Amino acid sequence: MDNNVKQMMGAAGGGAVGATGSLAAISGAGAVSGLGAAGITSGLAGVGSLVGGGMLAGLGIAVALPVVTCLAGVAVVRAFSD
């Protein structure tokens, strides 16, 4: 298999894991659980409060997690490539 295809698969896998983690964190971190408007709002505020911020900080964390895990997936594939 081509190296680029392996790296794309690693990036997709890492991104999927990160996106799932972000959704789970947002859904469960707020005062109202779930993915309705109130759940997302309170979830983002809850995640943002971990770093001393509010909803905007929570959004930054929720966006950063899939990006970081995507890069980690590519790094793992590169480390174990032939």
Secondary structure, DSSP 8 states (H G I E B T S, - for coil): --HHHHHHHHHHHHHHHHHHHHHHHHHHHSSS-SSSHHHHHHHHHHHHHTTT--HHHHHHHHHHHHHHHHHHHHHHHHHT--
